């Protein structure tokens, strides 16, 4: 544990973060740029938000999307399991 | 647009947020409690983080998970499309 961890420095919404991850640098960079984009998008429609609230609402947004994708995945996996049973 | 929007007040990491969403109240409450849990989990392993950085890192964490689930879903959808073709 920790031996093949990757340290990646990214810039999100004007601040530097050092992310310690199991994933590749390219994955971490993609993730950081999605968070940065999302924060700017939410700020554009709610200009009065401070950065802390903005970041929390960004997390809320992403969890909401995550749950929907997870649900789609669950349905598809159940469908495949049923099809396997029918063979 | 906006007519069937739902206003839900949630508490995340000690602060109140009013979320305007198309989704049901139960979905918004689940999302808020996932964000709250994740923030507390990340704070526990990084006690020196201020709330803004904590929220940004929480978003980073969730996007990372999101991309993985999205990838699984893509693979499964491709697999199903191939199986349909073989029929």
Backbone of each chain as nested JSON, in Angstrom:
{
  "chains": [
    {"id": "A", "residues": [
      {"number": 1, "name": "UNK", "atoms": {"N": [0.831, -1.194, 0.0], "CA": [0.0, 0.0, 0.0], "C": [0.872, 1.253, 0.0]}},
      {"number": 2, "name": "UNK", "atoms": {"N": [0.572, 2.137, -0.937], "CA": [1.296, 3.396, -0.955], "C": [2.542, 3.347, -1.823]}},
      {"number": 3, "name": "UNK", "atoms": {"N": [3.016, 2.151, -2.139], "CA": [4.283, 2.071, -2.857], "C": [4.178, 2.542, -4.309]}},
      {"number": 4, "name": "UNK", "atoms": {"N": [3.054, 2.209, -4.965], "CA": [2.924, 2.661, -6.339], "C": [1.945, 3.853, -6.445]}},
      {"number": 5, "name": "UNK", "atoms": {"N": [1.875, 4.645, -5.381], "CA": [1.048, 5.849, -5.411], "C": [1.716, 6.894, -6.307]}},
      {"number": 6, "name": "UNK", "atoms": {"N": [0.871, 7.698, -6.902], "CA": [1.298, 8.703, -7.842], "C": [0.965, 10.069, -7.23]}},
      {"number": 7, "name": "UNK", "atoms": {"N": [1.913, 10.985, -7.212], "CA": [1.646, 12.357, -6.726], "C": [1.471, 13.261, -7.936]}},
      {"number": 8, "name": "UNK", "atoms": {"N": [0.316, 13.887, -8.038], "CA": [0.048, 14.733, -9.193], "C": [-0.388, 16.108, -8.683]}},
      {"number": 9, "name": "UNK", "atoms": {"N": [0.254, 17.16, -9.187], "CA": [-0.147, 18.516, -8.81], "C": [-1.069, 19.066, -9.891]}},
      {"number": 10, "name": "UNK", "atoms": {"N": [-2.238, 19.509, -9.478], "CA": [-3.22, 20.03, -10.431], "C": [-3.66, 21.417, -9.986]}},
      {"number": 11, "name": "UNK", "atoms": {"N": [-4.247, 22.157, -10.909], "CA": [-4.768, 23.475, -10.602], "C": [-6.292, 23.429, -10.78]}},
      {"number": 12, "name": "UNK", "atoms": {"N": [-7.003, 23.705, -9.705], "CA": [-8.468, 23.709, -9.776], "C": [-8.973, 25.045, -9.252]}},
      {"number": 13, "name": "UNK", "atoms": {"N": [-9.686, 25.747, -10.099], "CA": [-10.281, 27.027, -9.728], "C": [-9.241, 27.952, -9.095]}},
      {"number": 14, "name": "UNK", "atoms": {"N": [-8.073, 28.002, -9.725], "CA": [-7.03, 28.936, -9.3], "C": [-6.18, 28.522, -8.119]}},
      {"number": 15, "name": "UNK", "atoms": {"N": [-6.393, 27.295, -7.61], "CA": [-5.55, 26.837, -6.504], "C": [-4.875, 25.513, -6.844]}},
      {"number": 16, "name": "UNK", "atoms": {"N": [-3.685, 25.334, -6.298], "CA": [-2.947, 24.097, -6.553], "C": [-3.306, 23.041, -5.509]}},
      {"number": 17, "name": "UNK", "atoms": {"N": [-3.446, 21.827, -6.0], "CA": [-3.696, 20.689, -5.121], "C": [-2.742, 19.567, -5.495]}},
      {"number": 18, "name": "UNK", "atoms": {"N": [-2.169, 18.927, -4.503], "CA": [-1.368, 17.745, -4.782], "C": [-2.217, 16.524, -4.451]}},
      {"number": 19, "name": "UNK", "atoms": {"N": [-2.49, 15.752, -5.489], "CA": [-3.357, 14.59, -5.323], "C": [-2.483, 13.342, -5.249]}},
      {"number": 20, "name": "UNK", "atoms": {"N": [-2.698, 12.558, -4.227], "CA": [-1.979, 11.293, -4.107], "C": [-2.957, 10.2, -4.53]}},
      {"number": 21, "name": "UNK", "atoms": {"N": [-2.613, 9.507, -5.615], "CA": [-3.598, 8.608, -6.216], "C": [-2.971, 7.298, -6.668]}},
      {"number": 22, "name": "UNK", "atoms": {"N": [-3.811, 6.281, -6.754], "CA": [-3.377, 5.015, -7.341], "C": [-3.436, 5.106, -8.862]}},
      {"number": 23, "name": "UNK", "atoms": {"N": [-4.213, 6.057, -9.35], "CA": [-4.469, 6.146, -10.781], "C": [-3.334, 6.861, -11.51]}},
      {"number": 24, "name": "UNK", "atoms": {"N": [-3.375, 6.764, -12.823], "CA": [-2.366, 7.406, -13.66], "C": [-2.525, 8.92, -13.667]}},
      {"number": 25, "name": "UNK", "atoms": {"N": [-1.43, 9.604, -13.96], "CA": [-1.423, 11.066, -14.044], "C": [-2.51, 11.572, -14.99]}},
      {"number": 26, "name": "UNK", "atoms": {"N": [-2.682, 10.897, -16.124], "CA": [-3.675, 11.36, -17.103], "C": [-5.094, 11.302, -16.527]}},
      {"number": 27, "name": "UNK", "atoms": {"N": [-5.379, 10.259, -15.743], "CA": [-6.7, 10.155, -15.103], "C": [-6.899, 11.324, -14.127]}},
      {"number": 28, "name": "UNK", "atoms": {"N": [-5.894, 11.585, -13.303], "CA": [-6.0, 12.656, -12.3], "C": [-6.173, 14.011, -12.994]}},
      {"number": 29, "name": "UNK", "atoms": {"N": [-5.427, 14.235, -14.077], "CA": [-5.562, 15.501, -14.813], "C": [-6.956, 15.66, -15.415]}},
      {"number": 30, "name": "UNK", "atoms": {"N": [-7.502, 14.582, -15.951], "CA": [-8.858, 14.624, -16.511], "C": [-9.865, 14.971, -15.414]}},
      {"number": 31, "name": "UNK", "atoms": {"N": [-9.735, 14.294, -14.281], "CA": [-10.636, 14.53, -13.153], "C": [-10.569, 15.994, -12.717]}},
      {"number": 32, "name": "UNK", "atoms": {"N": [-9.364, 16.511, -12.567], "CA": [-9.187, 17.892, -12.115], "C": [-9.822, 18.864, -13.104]}},
      {"number": 33, "name": "UNK", "atoms": {"N": [-9.682, 18.59, -14.39], "CA": [-10.234, 19.55, -15.34], "C": [-11.755, 19.466, -15.404]}},
      {"number": 34, "name": "UNK", "atoms": {"N": [-12.319, 18.298, -15.123], "CA": [-13.789, 18.185, -15.027], "C": [-14.299, 18.991, -13.822]}},
      {"number": 35, "name": "UNK", "atoms": {"N": [-13.615, 18.866, -12.682], "CA": [-14.039, 19.61, -11.484], "C": [-13.927, 21.119, -11.734]}},
      {"number": 36, "name": "UNK", "atoms": {"N": [-12.814, 21.534, -12.325], "CA": [-12.604, 22.951, -12.64], "C": [-13.709, 23.481, -13.571]}},
      {"number": 37, "name": "UNK", "atoms": {"N": [-13.989, 22.745, -14.632], "CA": [-15.053, 23.147, -15.579], "C": [-16.4, 23.28, -14.871]}},
      {"number": 38, "name": "UNK", "atoms": {"N": [-16.717, 22.247, -14.075], "CA": [-18.012, 22.213, -13.391], "C": [-18.152, 23.389, -12.422]}},
      {"number": 39, "name": "UNK", "atoms": {"N": [-17.066, 23.692, -11.701], "CA": [-17.112, 24.829, -10.768], "C": [-17.365, 26.135, -11.522]}},
      {"number": 40, "name": "UNK", "atoms": {"N": [-16.707, 26.32, -12.658], "CA": [-16.893, 27.549, -13.435], "C": [-18.316, 27.632, -14.008]}},
      {"number": 41, "name": "UNK", "atoms": {"N": [-18.843, 26.471, -14.387], "CA": [-20.203, 26.411, -14.935], "C": [-21.231, 26.806, -13.861]}},
      {"number": 42, "name": "UNK", "atoms": {"N": [-21.056, 26.25, -12.662], "CA": [-22.003, 26.538, -11.575], "C": [-21.855, 27.992, -11.111]}},
      {"number": 43, "name": "UNK", "atoms": {"N": [-20.609, 28.486, -11.06], "CA": [-20.36, 29.884, -10.681], "C": [-21.051, 30.841, -11.665]}},
      {"number": 44, "name": "UNK", "atoms": {"N": [-21.005, 30.471, -12.968], "CA": [-21.601, 31.333, -13.991], "C": [-23.097, 31.511, -13.76]}},
      {"number": 45, "name": "UNK", "atoms": {"N": [-23.771, 30.441, -13.274], "CA": [-25.204, 30.607, -13.055], "C": [-25.545, 31.022, -11.623]}},
      {"number": 46, "name": "UNK", "atoms": {"N": [-24.551, 31.058, -10.727], "CA": [-24.761, 31.533, -9.35], "C": [-23.587, 32.416, -8.936]}},
      {"number": 47, "name": "UNK", "atoms": {"N": [-23.503, 33.617, -9.514], "CA": [-22.3, 34.443, -9.315], "C": [-22.029, 34.821, -7.856]}},
      {"number": 48, "name": "UNK", "atoms": {"N": [-23.053, 34.783, -6.995], "CA": [-22.845, 35.244, -5.624], "C": [-22.249, 34.168, -4.71]}},
      {"number": 49, "name": "UNK", "atoms": {"N": [-22.092, 32.949, -5.219], "CA": [-21.577, 31.867, -4.366], "C": [-20.114, 32.074, -3.992]}},
      {"number": 50, "name": "UNK", "atoms": {"N": [-19.779, 31.874, -2.724], "CA": [-18.362, 31.859, -2.369], "C": [-17.772, 30.5, -2.747]}},
      {"number": 51, "name": "UNK", "atoms": {"N": [-16.436, 30.446, -2.761], "CA": [-15.764, 29.257, -3.307], "C": [-16.088, 27.982, -2.519]}},
      {"number": 52, "name": "UNK", "atoms": {"N": [-16.238, 28.116, -1.225], "CA": [-16.544, 26.929, -0.419], "C": [-17.91, 26.348, -0.803]}},
      {"number": 53, "name": "UNK", "atoms": {"N": [-18.917, 27.223, -0.845], "CA": [-20.26, 26.754, -1.21], "C": [-20.283, 26.253, -2.653]}},
      {"number": 54, "name": "UNK", "atoms": {"N": [-19.538, 26.941, -3.509], "CA": [-19.434, 26.534, -4.902], "C": [-18.879, 25.104, -5.006]}},
      {"number": 55, "name": "UNK", "atoms": {"N": [-17.824, 24.842, -4.237], "CA": [-17.206, 23.513, -4.277], "C": [-18.171, 22.45, -3.744]}},
      {"number": 56, "name": "UNK", "atoms": {"N": [-18.898, 22.78, -2.674], "CA": [-19.865, 21.818, -2.119], "C": [-20.972, 21.546, -3.146]}},
      {"number": 57, "name": "UNK", "atoms": {"N": [-21.474, 22.594, -3.783], "CA": [-22.544, 22.401, -4.77], "C": [-22.031, 21.655, -6.012]}},
      {"number": 58, "name": "UNK", "atoms": {"N": [-20.754, 21.834, -6.32], "CA": [-20.156, 21.061, -7.413], "C": [-20.151, 19.581, -7.052]}},
      {"number": 59, "name": "UNK", "atoms": {"N": [-19.77, 19.294, -5.826], "CA": [-19.781, 17.901, -5.358], "C": [-21.205, 17.331, -5.406]}},
      {"number": 60, "name": "UNK", "atoms": {"N": [-22.18, 18.127, -4.996], "CA": [-23.59, 17.694, -5.028], "C": [-24.006, 17.333, -6.46]}},
      {"number": 61, "name": "UNK", "atoms": {"N": [-23.675, 18.213, -7.378], "CA": [-23.971, 17.985, -8.793], "C": [-23.395, 16.678, -9.318]}},
      {"number": 62, "name": "UNK", "atoms": {"N": [-22.145, 16.454, -8.966], "CA": [-21.442, 15.285, -9.495], "C": [-21.971, 13.999, -8.869]}},
      {"number": 63, "name": "UNK", "atoms": {"N": [-22.28, 14.052, -7.569], "CA": [-22.848, 12.853, -6.928], "C": [-24.193, 12.52, -7.57]}},
      {"number": 64, "name": "UNK", "atoms": {"N": [-24.963, 13.544, -7.885], "CA": [-26.258, 13.313, -8.508], "C": [-26.087, 12.59, -9.85]}},
      {"number": 65, "name": "UNK", "atoms": {"N": [-25.148, 13.067, -10.669], "CA": [-24.861, 12.396, -11.948], "C": [-24.346, 10.974, -11.717]}},
      {"number": 66, "name": "UNK", "atoms": {"N": [-23.487, 10.846, -10.709], "CA": [-22.899, 9.543, -10.393], "C": [-23.986, 8.508, -10.082]}},
      {"number": 67, "name": "UNK", "atoms": {"N": [-24.95, 8.916, -9.252], "CA": [-26.015, 7.982, -8.869], "C": [-26.806, 7.529, -10.091]}},
      {"number": 68, "name": "UNK", "atoms": {"N": [-27.006, 8.456, -11.044], "CA": [-27.768, 8.094, -12.245], "C": [-27.001, 7.097, -13.117]}},
      {"number": 69, "name": "UNK", "atoms": {"N": [-25.711, 7.324, -13.283], "CA": [-24.899, 6.393, -14.081], "C": [-24.834, 5.028, -13.379]}},
      {"number": 70, "name": "UNK", "atoms": {"N": [-24.68, 5.065, -12.05], "CA": [-24.633, 3.821, -11.28], "C": [-25.932, 3.032, -11.458]}},
      {"number": 71, "name": "UNK", "atoms": {"N": [-27.044, 3.747, -11.473], "CA": [-28.349, 3.115, -11.658], "C": [-28.459, 2.467, -13.05]}},
      {"number": 72, "name": "UNK", "atoms": {"N": [-28.012, 3.193, -14.062], "CA": [-28.006, 2.646, -15.431], "C": [-27.176, 1.371, -15.484]}},
      {"number": 73, "name": "UNK", "atoms": {"N": [-26.012, 1.424, -14.822], "CA": [-25.117, 0.27, -14.801], "C": [-25.792, -0.918, -14.106]}},
      {"number": 74, "name": "UNK", "atoms": {"N": [-26.446, -0.665, -12.985], "CA": [-27.146, -1.729, -12.262], "C": [-28.213, -2.38, -13.135]}},
      {"number": 75, "name": "UNK", "atoms": {"N": [-29.007, -1.545, -13.814], "CA": [-30.059, -2.073, -14.682], "C": [-29.476, -2.968, -15.775]}},
      {"number": 76, "name": "UNK", "atoms": {"N": [-28.407, -2.481, -16.389], "CA": [-27.808, -3.195, -17.508], "C": [-27.206, -4.518, -17.031]}},
      {"number": 77, "name": "UNK", "atoms": {"N": [-26.604, -4.49, -15.849], "CA": [-26.019, -5.711, -15.308], "C": [-27.101, -6.731, -14.976]}},
      {"number": 78, "name": "UNK", "atoms": {"N": [-28.23, -6.239, -14.442], "CA": [-29.351, -7.151, -14.145], "C": [-29.914, -7.74, -15.425]}},
      {"number": 79, "name": "UNK", "atoms": {"N": [-30.027, -6.895, -16.453], "CA": [-30.54, -7.344, -17.742], "C": [-29.634, -8.44, -18.312]}},
      {"number": 80, "name": "UNK", "atoms": {"N": [-28.347, -8.206, -18.231], "CA": [-27.402, -9.205, -18.746], "C": [-27.474, -10.499, -17.955]}},
      {"number": 81, "name": "UNK", "atoms": {"N": [-27.643, -10.38, -16.646], "CA": [-27.734, -11.577, -15.815], "C": [-28.976, -12.391, -16.201]}},
      {"number": 82, "name": "UNK", "atoms": {"N": [-30.093, -11.676, -16.453], "CA": [-31.324, -12.369, -16.873], "C": [-31.12, -13.065, -18.211]}},
      {"number": 83, "name": "UNK", "atoms": {"N": [-30.454, -12.397, -19.127], "CA": [-30.222, -12.983, -20.447], "C": [-29.327, -14.214, -20.364]}},
      {"number": 84, "name": "UNK", "atoms": {"N": [-28.354, -14.141, -19.455], "CA": [-27.482, -15.312, -19.264], "C": [-28.308, -16.503, -18.755]}},
      {"number": 85, "name": "UNK", "atoms": {"N": [-29.236, -16.215, -17.845], "CA": [-30.093, -17.263, -17.273], "C": [-30.957, -17.924, -18.332]}},
      {"number": 86, "name": "UNK", "atoms": {"N": [-31.363, -17.134, -19.324], "CA": [-32.274, -17.641, -20.345], "C": [-31.574, -18.53, -21.368]}},
      {"number": 87, "name": "UNK", "atoms": {"N": [-30.248, -18.475, -21.385], "CA": [-29.51, -19.247, -22.406], "C": [-29.582, -20.741, -22.1]}}
    ]},
    {"id": "B", "residues": [
      {"number": 1, "name": "UNK", "atoms": {"N": [-39.845, 25.1, -18.39], "CA": [-38.637, 24.996, -17.561], "C": [-38.883, 25.612, -16.19]}},
      {"number": 2, "name": "UNK", "atoms": {"N": [-38.538, 24.887, -15.169], "CA": [-38.646, 25.441, -13.834], "C": [-39.975, 25.147, -13.165]}},
      {"number": 3, "name": "UNK", "atoms": {"N": [-40.948, 24.747, -13.957], "CA": [-42.278, 24.589, -13.379], "C": [-42.392, 23.388, -12.433]}},
      {"number": 4, "name": "UNK", "atoms": {"N": [-41.718, 22.294, -12.8], "CA": [-41.771, 21.152, -11.892], "C": [-40.468, 20.998, -11.112]}},
      {"number": 5, "name": "UNK", "atoms": {"N": [-39.783, 22.111, -10.893], "CA": [-38.563, 22.092, -10.09], "C": [-38.924, 21.915, -8.626]}},
      {"number": 6, "name": "UNK", "atoms": {"N": [-38.022, 21.292, -7.942], "CA": [-38.211, 20.965, -6.55], "C": [-37.168, 21.743, -5.736]}},
      {"number": 7, "name": "UNK", "atoms": {"N": [-37.587, 22.428, -4.672], "CA": [-36.621, 23.117, -3.796], "C": [-36.424, 22.273, -2.556]}},
      {"number": 8, "name": "UNK", "atoms": {"N": [-35.196, 21.88, -2.311], "CA": [-34.928, 21.024, -1.16], "C": [-33.816, 21.664, -0.332]}},
      {"number": 9, "name": "UNK", "atoms": {"N": [-34.056, 21.822, 0.962], "CA": [-33.015, 22.356, 1.842], "C": [-32.306, 21.195, 2.521]}},
      {"number": 10, "name": "UNK", "atoms": {"N": [-30.996, 21.177, 2.38], "CA": [-30.201, 20.088, 2.958], "C": [-29.096, 20.687, 3.823]}},
      {"number": 11, "name": "UNK", "atoms": {"N": [-28.546, 19.867, 4.691], "CA": [-27.439, 20.283, 5.531], "C": [-26.211, 19.464, 5.13]}},
      {"number": 12, "name": "UNK", "atoms": {"N": [-25.159, 20.159, 4.722], "CA": [-23.929, 19.464, 4.341], "C": [-22.766, 20.085, 5.099]}},
      {"number": 13, "name": "UNK", "atoms": {"N": [-22.104, 19.264, 5.87], "CA": [-20.933, 19.695, 6.635], "C": [-21.248, 20.957, 7.443]}},
      {"number": 14, "name": "UNK", "atoms": {"N": [-22.412, 20.923, 8.072], "CA": [-22.778, 22.006, 8.989], "C": [-23.362, 23.257, 8.362]}},
      {"number": 15, "name": "UNK", "atoms": {"N": [-23.548, 23.238, 7.052], "CA": [-24.16, 24.414, 6.416], "C": [-25.404, 24.03, 5.632]}},
      {"number": 16, "name": "UNK", "atoms": {"N": [-26.356, 24.968, 5.574], "CA": [-27.584, 24.71, 4.836], "C": [-27.444, 25.134, 3.38]}},
      {"number": 17, "name": "UNK", "atoms": {"N": [-27.976, 24.312, 2.52], "CA": [-28.006, 24.623, 1.094], "C": [-29.416, 24.383, 0.58]}},
      {"number": 18, "name": "UNK", "atoms": {"N": [-29.9, 25.304, -0.248], "CA": [-31.171, 25.062, -0.913], "C": [-30.872, 24.625, -2.331]}},
      {"number": 19, "name": "UNK", "atoms": {"N": [-31.264, 23.416, -2.629], "CA": [-30.982, 22.837, -3.943], "C": [-32.254, 22.912, -4.782]}},
      {"number": 20, "name": "UNK", "atoms": {"N": [-32.125, 23.467, -5.968], "CA": [-33.254, 23.504, -6.897], "C": [-32.998, 22.405, -7.926]}},
      {"number": 21, "name": "UNK", "atoms": {"N": [-33.887, 21.419, -7.946], "CA": [-33.594, 20.226, -8.739], "C": [-34.823, 19.72, -9.483]}},
      {"number": 22, "name": "UNK", "atoms": {"N": [-34.57, 19.001, -10.57], "CA": [-35.648, 18.307, -11.267], "C": [-35.981, 17.002, -10.542]}},
      {"number": 23, "name": "UNK", "atoms": {"N": [-35.032, 16.551, -9.74], "CA": [-35.18, 15.242, -9.112], "C": [-36.056, 15.303, -7.86]}},
      {"number": 24, "name": "UNK", "atoms": {"N": [-36.433, 14.119, -7.404], "CA": [-37.261, 14.032, -6.207], "C": [-36.482, 14.393, -4.949]}},
      {"number": 25, "name": "UNK", "atoms": {"N": [-37.218, 14.812, -3.913], "CA": [-36.603, 15.161, -2.631], "C": [-35.723, 14.036, -2.103]}},
      {"number": 26, "name": "UNK", "atoms": {"N": [-36.182, 12.796, -2.25], "CA": [-35.412, 11.67, -1.709], "C": [-34.056, 11.535, -2.413]}},
      {"number": 27, "name": "UNK", "atoms": {"N": [-34.046, 11.793, -3.719], "CA": [-32.784, 11.751, -4.465], "C": [-31.827, 12.835, -3.955]}},
      {"number": 28, "name": "UNK", "atoms": {"N": [-32.35, 14.053, -3.79], "CA": [-31.512, 15.17, -3.329], "C": [-30.978, 14.896, -1.923]}},
      {"number": 29, "name": "UNK", "atoms": {"N": [-31.826, 14.343, -1.05], "CA": [-31.375, 14.029, 0.308], "C": [-30.276, 12.965, 0.31]}},
      {"number": 30, "name": "UNK", "atoms": {"N": [-30.434, 11.957, -0.55], "CA": [-29.405, 10.918, -0.644], "C": [-28.084, 11.523, -1.112]}},
      {"number": 31, "name": "UNK", "atoms": {"N": [-28.163, 12.352, -2.149], "CA": [-26.974, 13.006, -2.691], "C": [-26.272, 13.826, -1.603]}},
      {"number": 32, "name": "UNK", "atoms": {"N": [-27.052, 14.631, -0.881], "CA": [-26.473, 15.487, 0.163], "C": [-25.787, 14.653, 1.233]}},
      {"number": 33, "name": "UNK", "atoms": {"N": [-26.399, 13.525, 1.589], "CA": [-25.794, 12.749, 2.668], "C": [-24.534, 12.022, 2.189]}},
      {"number": 34, "name": "UNK", "atoms": {"N": [-24.463, 11.698, 0.896], "CA": [-23.236, 11.111, 0.343], "C": [-22.1, 12.148, 0.364]}},
      {"number": 35, "name": "UNK", "atoms": {"N": [-22.424, 13.389, -0.03], "CA": [-21.399, 14.446, -0.027], "C": [-20.918, 14.705, 1.406]}},
      {"number": 36, "name": "UNK", "atoms": {"N": [-21.874, 14.81, 2.331], "CA": [-21.529, 15.04, 3.734], "C": [-20.62, 13.923, 4.279]}},
      {"number": 37, "name": "UNK", "atoms": {"N": [-20.982, 12.68, 4.022], "CA": [-20.17, 11.533, 4.475], "C": [-18.761, 11.595, 3.896]}},
      {"number": 38, "name": "UNK", "atoms": {"N": [-18.706, 11.848, 2.59], "CA": [-17.413, 11.859, 1.892], "C": [-16.517, 12.975, 2.446]}},
      {"number": 39, "name": "UNK", "atoms": {"N": [-17.111, 14.142, 2.714], "CA": [-16.322, 15.248, 3.277], "C": [-15.757, 14.869, 4.639]}},
      {"number": 40, "name": "UNK", "atoms": {"N": [-16.575, 14.227, 5.46], "CA": [-16.112, 13.838, 6.795], "C": [-15.022, 12.77, 6.713]}},
      {"number": 41, "name": "UNK", "atoms": {"N": [-15.17, 11.878, 5.739], "CA": [-14.186, 10.807, 5.541], "C": [-12.833, 11.41, 5.118]}},
      {"number": 42, "name": "UNK", "atoms": {"N": [-12.877, 12.353, 4.171], "CA": [-11.63, 12.961, 3.678], "C": [-11.004, 13.847, 4.76]}},
      {"number": 43, "name": "UNK", "atoms": {"N": [-11.84, 14.561, 5.513], "CA": [-11.341, 15.39, 6.623], "C": [-10.636, 14.527, 7.665]}},
      {"number": 44, "name": "UNK", "atoms": {"N": [-11.184, 13.342, 7.929], "CA": [-10.603, 12.455, 8.939], "C": [-9.179, 12.051, 8.561]}},
      {"number": 45, "name": "UNK", "atoms": {"N": [-8.932, 11.859, 7.24], "CA": [-7.565, 11.485, 6.869], "C": [-6.685, 12.688, 6.523]}},
      {"number": 46, "name": "UNK", "atoms": {"N": [-7.286, 13.89, 6.453], "CA": [-6.501, 15.117, 6.198], "C": [-6.997, 16.233, 7.112]}},
      {"number": 47, "name": "UNK", "atoms": {"N": [-6.72, 16.119, 8.425], "CA": [-7.337, 17.033, 9.392], "C": [-6.989, 18.505, 9.16]}},
      {"number": 48, "name": "UNK", "atoms": {"N": [-5.888, 18.792, 8.472], "CA": [-5.472, 20.191, 8.333], "C": [-6.185, 20.926, 7.188]}},
      {"number": 49, "name": "UNK", "atoms": {"N": [-6.974, 20.22, 6.386], "CA": [-7.656, 20.851, 5.245], "C": [-8.712, 21.862, 5.685]}},
      {"number": 50, "name": "UNK", "atoms": {"N": [-8.714, 23.028, 5.05], "CA": [-9.831, 23.941, 5.301], "C": [-11.045, 23.478, 4.473]}},
      {"number": 51, "name": "UNK", "atoms": {"N": [-12.216, 24.029, 4.801], "CA": [-13.45, 23.501, 4.222], "C": [-13.494, 23.648, 2.702]}},
      {"number": 52, "name": "UNK", "atoms": {"N": [-12.939, 24.752, 2.187], "CA": [-12.956, 24.969, 0.745], "C": [-12.15, 23.884, 0.025]}},
      {"number": 53, "name": "UNK", "atoms": {"N": [-10.918, 23.663, 0.499], "CA": [-10.075, 22.636, -0.119], "C": [-10.686, 21.251, 0.068]}},
      {"number": 54, "name": "UNK", "atoms": {"N": [-11.273, 21.035, 1.243], "CA": [-11.939, 19.77, 1.523], "C": [-13.057, 19.513, 0.513]}},
      {"number": 55, "name": "UNK", "atoms": {"N": [-13.849, 20.548, 0.247], "CA": [-14.957, 20.395, -0.699], "C": [-14.433, 20.138, -2.114]}},
      {"number": 56, "name": "UNK", "atoms": {"N": [-13.368, 20.831, -2.506], "CA": [-12.793, 20.611, -3.836], "C": [-12.254, 19.169, -3.941]}},
      {"number": 57, "name": "UNK", "atoms": {"N": [-11.554, 18.718, -2.905], "CA": [-11.01, 17.361, -2.95], "C": [-12.115, 16.306, -2.914]}},
      {"number": 58, "name": "UNK", "atoms": {"N": [-13.206, 16.629, -2.263], "CA": [-14.367, 15.736, -2.274], "C": [-14.91, 15.617, -3.701]}},
      {"number": 59, "name": "UNK", "atoms": {"N": [-15.007, 16.748, -4.385], "CA": [-15.467, 16.734, -5.776], "C": [-14.509, 15.917, -6.648]}},
      {"number": 60, "name": "UNK", "atoms": {"N": [-13.214, 16.088, -6.42], "CA": [-12.201, 15.327, -7.169], "C": [-12.408, 13.825, -6.977]}},
      {"number": 61, "name": "UNK", "atoms": {"N": [-12.572, 13.446, -5.739], "CA": [-12.811, 12.047, -5.397], "C": [-14.009, 11.46, -6.119]}},
      {"number": 62, "name": "UNK", "atoms": {"N": [-15.082, 12.235, -6.128], "CA": [-16.327, 11.733, -6.686], "C": [-16.252, 11.664, -8.214]}},
      {"number": 63, "name": "UNK", "atoms": {"N": [-15.612, 12.665, -8.835], "CA": [-15.453, 12.618, -10.292], "C": [-14.622, 11.398, -10.686]}},
      {"number": 64, "name": "UNK", "atoms": {"N": [-13.618, 11.101, -9.887], "CA": [-12.778, 9.937, -10.179], "C": [-13.62, 8.644, -10.172]}},
      {"number": 65, "name": "UNK", "atoms": {"N": [-14.446, 8.505, -9.145], "CA": [-15.347, 7.344, -9.079], "C": [-16.336, 7.348, -10.242]}},
      {"number": 66, "name": "UNK", "atoms": {"N": [-16.839, 8.526, -10.55], "CA": [-17.808, 8.68, -11.632], "C": [-17.232, 8.175, -12.952]}},
      {"number": 67, "name": "UNK", "atoms": {"N": [-15.993, 8.589, -13.261], "CA": [-15.376, 8.185, -14.524], "C": [-15.23, 6.667, -14.6]}},
      {"number": 68, "name": "UNK", "atoms": {"N": [-14.943, 6.052, -13.452], "CA": [-14.789, 4.587, -13.453], "C": [-16.122, 3.89, -13.721]}},
      {"number": 69, "name": "UNK", "atoms": {"N": [-17.184, 4.358, -13.093], "CA": [-18.503, 3.759, -13.316], "C": [-18.945, 3.992, -14.772]}},
      {"number": 70, "name": "UNK", "atoms": {"N": [-18.672, 5.203, -15.272], "CA": [-19.024, 5.525, -16.652], "C": [-18.298, 4.587, -17.628]}},
      {"number": 71, "name": "UNK", "atoms": {"N": [-17.042, 4.291, -17.312], "CA": [-16.245, 3.387, -18.152], "C": [-16.83, 1.964, -18.136]}},
      {"number": 72, "name": "UNK", "atoms": {"N": [-17.207, 1.514, -16.942], "CA": [-17.828, 0.185, -16.823], "C": [-19.095, 0.122, -17.655]}},
      {"number": 73, "name": "UNK", "atoms": {"N": [-19.898, 1.208, -17.57], "CA": [-21.151, 1.277, -18.309], "C": [-20.883, 1.242, -19.814]}},
      {"number": 74, "name": "UNK", "atoms": {"N": [-19.888, 1.999, -20.274], "CA": [-19.536, 2.009, -21.7], "C": [-19.157, 0.611, -22.176]}},
      {"number": 75, "name": "UNK", "atoms": {"N": [-18.319, -0.069, -21.395], "CA": [-17.892, -1.417, -21.772], "C": [-19.084, -2.353, -21.9]}},
      {"number": 76, "name": "UNK", "atoms": {"N": [-19.965, -2.279, -20.912], "CA": [-21.109, -3.18, -20.878], "C": [-22.048, -2.893, -22.042]}},
      {"number": 77, "name": "UNK", "atoms": {"N": [-22.225, -1.613, -22.354], "CA": [-23.09, -1.247, -23.479], "C": [-22.49, -1.733, -24.793]}},
      {"number": 78, "name": "UNK", "atoms": {"N": [-21.187, -1.62, -24.927], "CA": [-20.524, -2.114, -26.144], "C": [-20.657, -3.626, -26.258]}},
      {"number": 79, "name": "UNK", "atoms": {"N": [-20.497, -4.287, -25.112], "CA": [-20.607, -5.74, -25.093], "C": [-22.014, -6.16, -25.527]}},
      {"number": 80, "name": "UNK", "atoms": {"N": [-23.013, -5.478, -25.011], "CA": [-24.397, -5.798, -25.382], "C": [-24.65, -5.534, -26.855]}},
      {"number": 81, "name": "UNK", "atoms": {"N": [-24.097, -4.428, -27.364], "CA": [-24.283, -4.105, -28.782], "C": [-23.671, -5.22, -29.65]}},
      {"number": 82, "name": "UNK", "atoms": {"N": [-22.496, -5.724, -29.245], "CA": [-21.865, -6.804, -30.005], "C": [-22.718, -8.067, -29.969]}},
      {"number": 83, "name": "UNK", "atoms": {"N": [-23.267, -8.361, -28.808], "CA": [-24.094, -9.562, -28.672], "C": [-25.364, -9.473, -29.512]}},
      {"number": 84, "name": "UNK", "atoms": {"N": [-25.933, -8.249, -29.568], "CA": [-27.12, -8.032, -30.412], "C": [-26.76, -8.31, -31.877]}},
      {"number": 85, "name": "UNK", "atoms": {"N": [-25.582, -7.845, -32.297], "CA": [-25.134, -8.022, -33.682], "C": [-24.987, -9.497, -34.031]}},
      {"number": 86, "name": "UNK", "atoms": {"N": [-24.592, -10.276, -33.029], "CA": [-24.32, -11.703, -33.284], "C": [-25.597, -12.523, -33.403]}},
      {"number": 87, "name": "UNK", "atoms": {"N": [-26.697, -11.95, -32.963], "CA": [-27.96, -12.706, -32.978], "C": [-28.474, -12.941, -34.404]}}
    ]}
  ]
}
